[in-house]
Amino acid sequence: MRTWQLQEAKARFSELVREAEGGQAQLVSKHGVPSVVVVDVATYERLTAPGRSLVDALLEAPRFETDELAIERDPSPARPSEAS
């Protein structure tokens, strides 16, 4: 990622945009501190697209019948019980 000082970015904005359109993010700094990143529209849309919700992911997960799963539970107590 190329870093541009703000004044340079202003003066050579067309070049900055061309490089961002080429798929290379461009960092612009102001007083030596990173300020903004310029990216192409495809990258922006990919980064800001809404993700799948947990509910949707769970609804799309494979379903199992309870008798299909071999679940065995150890009958012993997890810790000794205190007798009064």
Secondary structure as GFF3:
##gff-version 3
##sequence-region A 1 84
A	DSSP	beta_strand	2	5	.	.	.	ID=ss1
A	DSSP	alpha_helix	6	11	.	.	.	ID=ss2
A	DSSP	alpha_helix	13	21	.	.	.	ID=ss3
A	DSSP	beta_strand	26	30	.	.	.	ID=ss4
A	DSSP	beta_strand	33	38	.	.	.	ID=ss5
A	DSSP	alpha_helix	41	48	.	.	.	ID=ss6
A	DSSP	alpha_helix	54	60	.	.	.	ID=ss7
A	DSSP	three_ten_helix	66	68	.	.	.	ID=ss8
###
